[in-house]
């Protein structure tokens, strides 16, 4: 519902702030196609990084990074290829990161974990 959406938006904003602090340059956010969405696309040196943000209020439901299923990885790979192709950037090094944001109710700041190369590009 809208609460989950609100938490997701807060988590995404926190992830963007975190990535910028790490020296990433955010190129795009919420890149949508009718069959999926990439949360954040950023530059990290030579790398183009496709970032999936997972926001939770606790670790009770398992770890956020575990929520990126095989089918989700396939979807993100396809989205990334389309994005790179449109910009003629297919020759660039690209990777998939997951930023896990755990934001307990009432806390001012979230806990952020960054998984670099969280999963390989799926065979499309």
Secondary structure, DSSP 8 states (H G I E B T S, - for coil): -HHHHHHHHHHHHHHHHHHHHTT-EEEEEEEEETTEEEEEEEEETTEEEEEEEEEES-STT--GGGG--HHHHHHHHHHHHHHHHHTT-TTS-EEEEEEEEE--TT-SS-EEEEEEEEE-----
